[in-house]
Amino acid sequence: MAEGGGIIHGPLHSADNPADSPPLSHVQHREILWAVAGIIVILWGLALFGFVDLYPWVSALVVVLGAWGLGVVAISLSPKVRSPRLEPILGWATVAMVVGAFVAWGVLQIINAPGYGTDEIAFNQYAAQLAAHGLNPYTHSMAAALSQFHVSPNGYTFLLDGTAVTSLSYPALSFLFYVPFVALGWTTQTAVVLNLVAWALGIVVTFVLLPRSLRPIALVLGSLGIYTSYAVGGVTDAVFVPLLVGAVFKWDRFATERGLSTWRGPLLLGLAMAVKQTPWLILPFLAAGICIEGFHFERSIRRGVHYVLIALGAFLIPNIVFIIASPWAWWSGVLTPLRSQTVPAGQGLVELTLFEGLGGGSLAAYSVTLVVVLLGLFAIFVSTYPVLKSLAVVLPAIVLYFAARSFGSYLVTLLPAALVAATSVRSPTIFSCRADRESCRKPPDRLPMWHYWKLVVAMSIAASAVAILVVFLYAAPLSIQIAAVRTSGQLATVVEIELSVTNNAGTEVQPHFTVESGGTLTSFWVTRGPRHLAPGHRANYVLLAPNFFAQPPISGGFQVVAFTTDPASVSRSSTYLPTPLHVSLAPSAVNGVVPIGHPITVHAALLNSLDAPVHDRGQPIYLGQIVYAQDGLRLGNATINSGAPGQTPVVAYTNAQGVATFVVLGTQAGNDPVYFEANLVNLNQFYPYGYSDLLPIRFGG
């Protein structure tokens, strides 16, 4: 794309001597970025293709997106194309294609799965509904929102005692954003649709504020699956993204420029902070940088103080009414995500505790580590300024990596703003004055803190390392062994778990148990066993799945996790892995109608997790039959291996090649096919597993 935002051009090689042409120049790199943006347009078309059966009109979008994407790639890589007047139009048309495709995809996702994916977005819309009726959301329970917006129990936020969070947990702009729309009567999927709009706006704002040569990155970044799934899945970070991106654009100019236009940065940052707590960490870094910038222009820390005051003022504007109405309720609500009583979770350092069993005996140690890392990175940022100036937004994301709750959304939603900040600030080596600016003194050769930067860096790294080490040295208080499981049979889920638990701590504990499967904590399980466990004692517990969503599949691994509140800790079992064997049927399909009395030979083969044959003689494989009729389940009437008609299941044993043979014979014609399915059975705990695909056979006369 050209400087105006359109597709750029230029020869790839020298016309005189192509062999001597230099490597790709900056211009050619920009061309390649736009070619990648064209590929993104094509991929959006492919993403929408899955909806063409339900919504035929989507096929027109798929065709247009594919053609446009191929055109962008072709034009971007064509060295002879020159159309300066059309370049900005083509560039913005590509933006419209990407944003429009994302919104269309998001709306179709909502139509197919309208339930809200997280409690946070349900709470925010419910709070908006309360506010629209003149009620204070911070003094009302949000529990009704969970059923009203059909939030899965796996989307709840839990405390260490197993209870779900039911209070509003975010600053006021998180729900005031929805109030005008709710007041107009729009209450169906309001929050999710506005989440999509916010992310689409974030893509556009990022595109505008990035340097023209890098603008295609906004389209690529905004289309990544992690961001789009967060937006449609109910992660409300999307709401503050356009505000934060606008806030950090040329943030360092606040130290040297005056006028109302300079208020843009702190005002937008304050509003972003009023949506969610994640941007809070950015304020001290930007304020410190502005203070140092001001030092060079004889304004010392005044400009930094002004920046903070404006940001805090913007933060207070949407919150002040609720603070005055009920200070404690507001304060308790907005601090909920920071409280140590919420269960640890996420993809940061805490993952080593949750999945590797490193540490866990003190969740408070994670809070200490978070503070130590924050202070350390802040000290490094200040002492080396302006060397790390471009990382002013990245460093807070690094801090969040060490939190006990370090979700991926915390780590990645700051990155679009980080790109804009890093590419819009002045060069770290420039502290000079321009002729059109007011006079300023010559900057000193070294700021006072620069003399100690090596010591600050060393001490910060050492303190952070010690804090992390302490996290891992606090051993989990409980040893947990899974003794047995009970499954739901053909549903292939675990509904009951028997545990042996030993308290290795020096104090009595009250454990609360849940299951972690696929990286997600389920609702806490119903527990049968002693409520309190004395030091050094062992006890047996039986866990019952509280709902279907909490039942982990028997086909994959899961682990039991125990939380205690005093002390705040987490313990885990080793991963429970059922045998990786499963069964495959051959033939995989029987096309046509099979005459009554005509035998069908079905081979059931043992396979491992990679579908490779397992040569194991004498393993029992069970073949069952059932009719899935329109009016319900019915027993089949076929014979298997000369058994009685309708007998199910029938067992056969594998030969040396790991294959069991079944001969199926139809005894009665029917309108509905008989469905055959093979499985294995655990010989110790007697639960079925390793189910084959269904093999329907239609028997006729």
N, C-alpha and C positions, 0 to 999 in steps of 0.2 A: 504494500500500500504506500501511497505517496505521503508527503508531509501533510497534505490536507485530510488524510484519513482514508484515501482510496487506494486502489491497487497500483503499485509502483512498477517501474520498468527499468530497463537498462541492460546493455549487453553483458553477457556472462564472461566473455573473453575479449581480449584486444583484437580489433579488426585487422591490425597489421601482423600480429604474431600471436595467435591463440596459444601456442605452446608456452610462450613466455608470460602469459597472463598471471596476475597475482592470485592468491587464494581469495575465497569469497569475501567481498567487502561488506561494510555495514549495510549498504543498500540491498545486496543480495541476501543477507541474513534476514532482512525485513521481508523480502519476497517469500522466503521459505516459511517464515512465521505465518504469513497470510495463506500460503498453501496448506499449512497445518490447520488453520481456521476453516479452510474449505473442506478438509477431511472431517472436521467436527460437524459441519453442516450435514455431510453425508451420513455420519453416524447417528445424528438425530433422526434422520429419515428412517434408518434401520431400526432405531428404538421404537418409533411409532408404528412400524410395520406389524408388530404383534397385535394391534388393535383393529386391523382392517376387516376382520371377519365380523366383529361386533358393530363397527362403525365404518361402513364403506367409504364415507366421505374422507376418511383419513388417508385413503390411497392417493388422493389428489395431493395432499401434503407431502406424502412420501416421494411422489414423482417430482414435485417442485423442488424439494430439498435436495434430492439426489442430483437433479440437473444443475441447480445453482451451485452446489458444492463442487461438482466436477468443473463447472465453469470458472469458479474462483481459483481452483488448483491450476487449471490450464492457463488462465490469464496471468496468475502470479509467476508461473515458471516460463512465460513467453518473453524472451529478451527484446523482441521488437515491438511489443505492444505499447502504444502511447496514446493516451486519451485523458489529458489533464482535467478537462471539464467534467468527465464522468467519474473520475477517481473517488472523490468524496461521496458521491451518490452510491457507487458500488460498495464502498466501505460501509456506509451506514445501512444499506440494504442487507448486507451480510449480518450486521448486528441485529437487525430486525428479524432475520431468518432464525438466528440462534435463539433469541429471546422468545420469539413466537413459538418455536418448536418446543422449547422448555416449558412454557406455560401450557401449551396443548397437551404435552406429555403428562404434566403434573395434574391437570384437570381430569384426564382420563384415569390416572392412578387413583384420584379421589373417588371417582364414580365407581370404580371396581372395588375399592376397599375404603369405604367412607369412615370407618372407625378412626378416632384420633390415636396416633401412635405413642404419645407420651402424656403423662399427667400434667406437665408444665403448660402445654398449649391448651389443654382442656381447662385447667385452672384459670388461665389468662382470659379465655372467652367467657367463662362463668363469672369471673370477677367483673368483666366489662358489662355483663348483663345485670349484675347487682348494682354496679355504679350507675348504670342507665336508669335504675329505679331509685336512686338516691341512697343506696345502702353502702356502708363501708366494707369492702371485701376483706380487709385485714382483721375484722372482728367476726367474720362468718366462716364456718367450715366450708371447705371446697369438696367435701366427700361426694356431694350430689353430682358434681361434674363428671366423676368417674363413670357413673352409669349413664348419665345424660348423653355423653359423647362417646360411649362404648369403648372406653380405654381398656385394653387387655391388662389383666393383673400383672403381667410381666413388664408393663410400662409404668408401674408404680415406683415411687421412691420410698424406701423403707428405712426405718431407724434400727438401731442395733437390737432392740427388744422385739423386733418382728412386726411392729405396727407401721402402717403406712402414713406418710406425711399427708395431711389434709388441710394444711394452712397455705395461704398465698405466700410464695417464697421469693418474689421478685419485686423490684421497684415499680412505681406506679405506671410509668409510661409503657410497661410491658402489656398492660391491659387497656389503658386509656387510648392507645393506638386503635383499638377496635370499637370503642364506645360510639363514635358517630355512625358507624355502619349498623351496629346493633340497635341504636336508637331509631334508625330508619326502618327497622323490622327485619333486617337480614341476619338470621341466626343459624342458618344451615351451612355448615362447613366454612363459616366466616374466617376463623383464625387460620385455617390451612390455606385457603385461597389468598389471603393477605400475606401469608408467609411466602407463597410463590411470587406474589407481586414484589415483595420486598427484596427477594433474592434477584429477581429480574432487574429491578432498579439498581441493585448492587453491581450487577454485571455492567450495566450502562455507565454508572458513575465511575467504576474502575476503568472502563474503556476510555472515557473522556479524560481522566486525570493522569493516566499513564503517558509517558512520552510517546509521540506518534509512532516512532519506530517499534515500540513494544506493545501497541494496543491490541494486536491479535491475541496476546497472552490472556487478556481479560476474557475473551470468548472461550479459550481453551480451559482456563482455570474454572470459569463459571459453569462449564458443562461437565466437569468431572463428577463421576458417580457418587462420590462421598458427599459432595455438596448438594447435589440435586436430591439424593435420598434423604438427607437431613431436612431439606426444605419441605418436602412433601410428607416426611415422616413425623413432623411435629417438633423438631428442634428449633426453638424460637430465636436462635442466634441470628438468623437471617434478617430479623427486624432491625438490629443495630448495625448491620454491615454497611449499608449506604451512608449512615450517619458517621460511622467511624472512618470510612474511607475518605469522606469529605473533610473530617476533622484533622487528619494527619497530613493532608496535602500541603506541602511547604510549611510545615509546622514551625520550623526554625525562624521564619520571617517575623514572627510575633515580637522577637527581641529588638528588631530594628525598624519596623514599620508601624505607623500609627493610623488612626481612623477607624470608622466602624467596620470596614472590610476586614480588619485584622481580628475582629471578634468572631469571625466565622469558625476558626479552629476550636477555641475553647467552648463556644456555644454548642457546636455539634458534638464535641466530646462529652460535655455534660449531659446532653440528651441521650447519647449512646449509653452512658453510665446509668441513666434513669430507666433503661430498658432491661439491662441484665448486669450482673456483677463482674463478668469477665473483663470489660474495658476499665474497671477500676484500677487495675495494676499499671495501666499505661500512663495515667496522670503523673505519678511521681517522676517517671523517666523524662517525659516531655517537659515538665516544669523545671527539672534540674538542668536539662539542656538549654532551655530558654534563659535561666539564670546565668549560666556560663556565657551564653552568647551576649547577654546584656552586660556582663563584666567587661567585655571588649569594647563596648560602646558607651562606657561611663554611666551605665544605668544599674549596675550591680544586680541585686536580686529583685528589684522592684518589678521588672517586667514578668519575672517568674511568678511573683506573688499575685500580680494582676491576672495572669493566666489562670491560676488556681481559683481565684475568687470568681472569675467569670464562669469557669467550668462548674464550680460548686453551686453557683447561682442558678445556672441552667438545670443542674440536677435537682435542685430543690423546687423549682417552679411546678413540675407535675406532682411532686411528693408532699409539698408543704401542707396541703389541706388534710391529708391523712396523718401526717406527723402531729399536727395540732389536735386532730380529733382523737387519736389514740396512739400516743408516742410509743408505748411499750409493744402494742400489737404490731405496729409498723416495723419497729426495730427488730423484734423477734422474727417477723416474717422474712425480712430481707437478709437476715443472717442465717436462715435455715440451711442454705447450701454450704455455709462455712462451718457449721457445727460439727463437732467430732462424733455426735450421736447418729449421724446418717451413715449408712453402710458404705464401706470403701468400694470403689468400682472404677473401671476405666482402662485405658491403654497406656498409661504412663508407668512410672516406677512401681506403683502398687501392684502391677500385674505379676511381678516376681513373688510377691507375698501370696496373692490369691491363687496362683497356678503352680509355682515352684515351692511354695511353703517356706520361703525365706522370711524370717521375722514373723510379725503378726501379733506378738505379745503386747505391743503398745501402739495403738493407732494414734495416740497423742504424739508419738515420736515423728509421725509424718507431718503433723502440724508444725512441730519445731523445725523439721527439715525444710518445709516450705518457707518459713520465715528466714531461716539461715541463708537459703539459696537466694531469696529475694534481696536481702540486705547485701549479700556478697556480689550479686550481679549489679545491683545499684551502685555499690562502691566502685566496682570495676568500670562501669559506665562513666561515672563522674571523674574518677582519677585518670582515665585515659582519654577523656573527651578532647577532641572530637573524633578520635580514631573509630569508636563504635557508634558514631552518630547515626549511621544508616540502620542500625539494629535496634533503634528505640522502641519499635513495636514487636520485634522478634523476641527480645529478651523477656518480656512478660509471658509470652507463650512458652518459653523454656521454663520459667518459674512454675507454671501450671503443670508441667510434666511431672513435678515432684509432689503434687498434692495427693491426698488419700482418695479424692474423687477427681480423676484426671481423664475425663472422657475425651474421645477423639475430637468432638466438636469444640472443646476448649482449646485444643492444639491447632486446629486448622482454620477456624473461622477468623482468626486474627491475620492470617497470611495475605489475603487480598489487600488489606490496609497496610501490611508490612511492605508489600511491593510498591505501593503508591508512595509511602513515606520514604523508602530507600531511594527511589528514583526522582524524588522532587526536592529533597533538601539540597542546600548548597554543598559544594565540595568540602570535605573535612579539613582541607588545608587552607581554606579561604576564610580569613577574618579581616579582610581589608574593606575600606569604605569606598563607595562609588562617588563620583563627582556630583551626582544629583541627590545625594543623601546629605543629611546634616553632618557636620564635622564630628569626627570621633578620634580618640587618641590612638596612637600606634599601639597595637597589641603587644603585650610582653612576650619575650622569647619563650617563657615557660610559665604556665599557671602554677600557683603554689603547690597544688596537690600532685602535679606531674612529678615532682621530685620523689614521690613515694609510691608511684604506680606499681613498681615491681613488688614492693612489700604488700600493697593492697591486693594485688592479684594472687600472690602466693598465699596470703592469709585467708582470702575468700575461698580459694580452691580447697585449702586444708580444712577450713571449718565446714564446708559443704561435704567433703569426703567423710569427716568424722560423724556428721549428722546422719549421713546415709548408712554408715557402718553401724551406728547405734540402732537405727531402724531394723537392721537385719539381725542384730545381736539379741534383741528381745524375742526370745523363742515363744512360739504359740503355746498357750497354756494346756491345750487338749490334744490328746492322741486319739484319732478317730479311725476305726477300721469298719469297713462295710462287710457284714457277715452274710447277708442274704438279701435277695430282692424278690418282689412279687410283681408280675407284669399283668397287662390287660389282654394278653393273648394276641389275637389277630391285629389289634390296634398297635401292638409292638411298642408299648410305652411302659414305664416303671410307675407303679401306683403305691408301692410300699417298700420300705427299706429297713432292714434290721442293722443296728449299729452296736459296736462295743466301744465305749468312750472312757478314757482315763484322764483324770485331772493331775497334770504334772506341776501345777502352780502351788504356791504356798498359801493360797487363800481359797475359800469356798467360792464357787462360781455358779451362775445360773445360765446355762447355755440355751441359745435359740438357734434352731437348725433350718437351713434351706439348702437348695440344690443349685449348682451352677452348671449349665449346659449351653454349649455354643457361645460361651463368653458372657452369658446373661444370668443374673440372679433371678430365681423364680420367687413367687410368694413364699413366705415362711411356712414350713410344713407342720401339720398337726403332730404333736409329740406325745408319746406314751413312754413314761419313765420318770425317774426322780427329778423333781423340779430343781433341786440344788445338789451339787456334787462336791463333796468334801475333798480337801487336799489329799492327794495320793490314792484316792478311791477310784474304782472302776465300776461302771454300770452299763446295763444294756438298755437301748432305746429302740422304739419302733416309730418310724416316721410314716405318716399317711399324707399322700398328695392332697393339697387343699382344693385343687381345681384341675381341669384338663390341661390348662396352659402350663401348669407347673410340672407335668409329667414328662420327664426326659425320654427320648427314644432309646429303646434297647439296642438299636443298631449302632449307636455312637457312644462315646465316652461321656461320663459325667462325674462330678465329685460332690461330696457333701461338705457344706461349709457351716461352721458354728460361730456365732457371735456372742460376746458377753459385754455387758455394759459397765461392770466394775470388777476389774479394769476394762476399758474399751479395747477389745482385742478381737482377732479373727484366727480361727483354726480351720484346717482343711483335712480331708481324707486324701488318700492317694486316688488317682483317677480310676474309676471302675470301667474296665474295658471287657465287654463280652467277647467271646471268641470271634475272630474276624470272618469265620466261615459263613457262607450263604449258599443257596441252592439256585440252580438254573435249570429250566425245563426245555427239553427238545422233543418235538418241535415247539417253537415259541408261539406258533399260531396254526390253527386248523381252519383253512378257508373252505367254505361250503358246508353242506349238510352231510352228516355221517349217517349212513343207514343203520337201522336197528340191527344188532347182532354182528356188526362189522367191527373187529377189534382195532383199537388204536394203541400203539406202543409209545409210551412216554418215558424218556430217560431223564432222570434227575441227577445232575452232576454237582459234586462239591467244588466250590470255588473259594479262593481266598479274597482278600480285600481288593486285589488288583485284577480280579476275574481270571486268575490263572488256575488251571486244574489242580486239585489236591488229590493225590493218589493215596487213599486211606481205605483199606478194606474193613468191612464189618461195621461201618457207621450207620446207625438207623436214620432213615429219612421217612417222613410222614407225608402222605398225600391225602388231602381232604377235598370234599366236593360240596357245593352249595349252589342254590339258584337265587340270583338277585332279581326277583320279579318286581313288576311295577307296584304290586300291592304289598310287598315285603319279602322277607327271606323265606325260602322253602328248602326242604331237604332234597338233594338230588336222588335219582333212581338208577344211576349207573352202577355197574359192578367194577371193582378195582381188584385185580389179581385174584379173580374167581371168588371174591368175597360175596356177602349177601348184598342184594340190591339196596343202594342207599347207604351202605356202611361207610362211615367216615370218622376218623382218618384210618388209612391202611398203611402199615409199615413195611418197608423193604430195606434191605441192607446193601451197602455199596460193595462192588467188586474191587479187584486190585487197582482199577483205574479210578476209583472214587465215584462210580456211577451206579445208581440204583435203578431198576427197571420196573415199570408198572404197565400192566395191560388193562386198558379201559374199554368197557363194553356197554353200549347204550341198551337199555331195556324198555324204554318208553319214549315215544315221540312227544315233543312239547314245543310250545311257541317260544319258550325262553331257553337260552343256552345254559348248560351246566358249567359252572366255573370251577376249575381245578387249581389248587395251590399247594405247593410243597413247603415243608419247613423242617428245621432241626429242633431238638429238645435238649436243654441242659440236663445232663444226667445226674448232677448233684442237687440242683435246686428246682429242676423239673419245669422250667419256663420255656416256652417256644421262642424261637428266634430264627434269623436267617431265611426269612420268607422269600419264595420265588415270586416272579411276576405271575399274574393271573393268566390261565389258559382256558378261554371259553370254547366249548364244543357244543354245537347244535346237532341234536339227534333227530332224525326224521324217518318216516316209513319207507 
